[in-house]
């Protein structure tokens, strides 16, 4: 077998905009490319207020209720992400941690959890 060296990949902090787009794309069941930064949550849900409220609830769970501004559904995503960045820790929050844990439980071998992946 050829001798291959393994390159170390540095951990980098997440950006609020990455989390914001991911939470919205997951809820809308769309790829990230279909969640443009110029649109607002209100635009993206197309008048479905229940879906809009679910997204806002997920964002409050992820970023904290105090961090999500009033009327955030009307802001372009780029502007909303800028406001969320002010208090964002750069790590996964409760909502995204839950989503990733469910993904690991359904797709990975038994016993290979999110915490096992982090240690790996």
Wavefront OBJ file of the C-alpha trace (Angstrom):
o trace
v 0.000 0.000 0.000
v 1.322 3.470 -0.795
v 2.500 5.553 2.121
v -0.043 8.359 2.509
v 0.269 11.121 5.050
v -2.846 12.331 6.784
v -3.347 16.060 6.719
v -4.616 17.658 9.891
v -7.647 19.875 9.393
v -7.916 22.736 11.846
v -11.168 23.363 13.658
v -12.649 26.739 12.814
v -15.509 28.477 14.587
v -18.884 28.319 12.903
v -20.410 31.526 11.587
v -23.909 32.642 12.524
v -24.817 32.906 8.838
v -23.939 29.218 8.296
v -26.163 28.122 11.163
v -28.983 30.476 10.111
v -29.056 29.213 6.522
v -28.754 25.581 7.614
v -31.659 25.809 10.086
v -33.858 27.490 7.459
v -32.869 25.102 4.643
v -33.521 22.065 6.841
v -36.963 23.338 7.874
v -37.886 24.217 4.269
v -36.450 20.874 3.022
v -34.360 22.746 0.452
v -30.651 22.800 -0.394
v -28.569 25.710 0.948
v -28.332 27.087 -2.589
v -32.107 27.721 -2.457
v -31.790 29.938 0.636
v -30.467 33.264 -0.713
v -29.044 35.777 1.748
v -30.996 38.611 0.131
v -34.377 37.099 1.102
v -36.130 37.243 4.465
v -37.651 34.312 6.335
v -41.061 35.747 5.471
v -40.187 35.668 1.746
v -38.820 32.134 1.916
v -41.846 30.572 3.642
v -44.232 32.034 1.061
v -46.960 33.093 3.494
v -46.953 29.927 5.616
v -47.089 31.531 9.058
v -46.888 28.215 10.921
v -43.639 27.370 9.129
v -42.342 30.898 9.797
v -43.107 30.526 13.514
v -41.387 27.118 13.610
v -38.242 28.606 12.048
v -38.253 31.510 14.508
v -38.683 29.056 17.399
v -35.759 26.966 16.133
v -33.594 30.088 15.834
v -34.507 31.156 19.374
v -33.612 27.686 20.633
v -30.306 27.792 18.740
v -29.169 31.352 19.430
v -31.154 32.155 22.591
v -34.411 34.105 22.749
v -32.687 37.363 23.668
v -30.362 37.158 20.636
v -33.088 36.862 17.988
v -34.378 40.399 17.290
v -38.047 41.353 17.031
v -39.411 41.251 13.493
v -36.412 39.112 12.454
v -38.642 37.330 9.926
v -38.725 40.570 7.897
v -34.950 41.127 7.738
v -32.833 39.897 4.828
v -30.899 36.845 6.065
v -27.573 38.621 5.627
v -28.693 41.427 7.953
v -30.224 39.005 10.464
v -26.998 36.966 10.535
v -25.041 40.155 11.229
v -27.203 40.843 14.272
v -26.972 37.239 15.487
v -23.174 37.294 15.099
v -22.844 39.823 17.912
v -23.658 37.208 20.561
v -22.887 33.955 18.688
v -20.341 31.656 20.354
v -19.123 29.957 17.162
v -20.238 26.509 18.341
v -23.276 24.327 17.724
v -26.297 25.312 19.778
v -29.040 23.083 21.216
v -31.079 22.888 18.001
v -28.228 22.001 15.609
v -26.719 19.583 18.143
v -30.080 17.783 18.270
v -30.309 17.642 14.450
v -26.795 16.238 14.120
v -27.364 13.705 16.898
v -30.461 12.434 15.071
v -28.474 12.214 11.834
v -25.758 10.180 13.557
v -28.329 7.889 15.179
v -30.002 7.139 11.850
v -26.999 6.954 9.492
v -23.936 5.893 11.471
v -23.076 2.510 13.000
v -24.417 1.852 16.494
v -22.329 3.468 19.205
v -20.791 6.044 16.856
v -22.394 9.167 18.302
v -21.724 12.864 17.915
v -19.456 12.807 20.967
v -17.541 9.826 19.526
v -17.084 11.734 16.256
v -15.790 14.789 18.124
v -13.205 12.627 19.902
v -12.170 10.989 16.644
l 1 2 3 4 5 6 7 8 9 10 11 12 13 14 15 16 17 18 19 20 21 22 23 24 25 26 27 28 29 30 31 32 33 34 35 36 37 38 39 40 41 42 43 44 45 46 47 48 49 50 51 52 53 54 55 56 57 58 59 60 61 62 63 64 65 66 67 68 69 70 71 72 73 74 75 76 77 78 79 80 81 82 83 84 85 86 87 88 89 90 91 92 93 94 95 96 97 98 99 100 101 102 103 104 105 106 107 108 109 110 111 112 113 114 115 116 117 118 119 120
